[in-house]
Amino acid sequence: MNVEQGVRCLAGSMILLSVALTYWVHPYFVWFTVFVGGNLLQSAFTGICPAVWILKKLGLRSCCELNEKGKKHD
């Protein structure tokens, strides 16, 4: 898994979790969904995404880094 896939997986999981919490726990958990959506929107415009920093710290690499590594071995 690369960073790009990890971000989509994390965002999708957080949205599904927040919808489930809104439905089964309390309606105010809808704000968690709003936060995730807002973060996705701002990262599209600014290029700043905290999830990318976290996933890179966990050892995931971007598509570009993986492609460069593959080219070196050819």
Secondary structure by P-SEA (a helix, b strand, c coil): ccaaaaaaaaaaaaaaaaaaaaacccccaaaaaaaaaaaaaaaaaccccaaaaaaaaaccccaaaaaaaaaaac
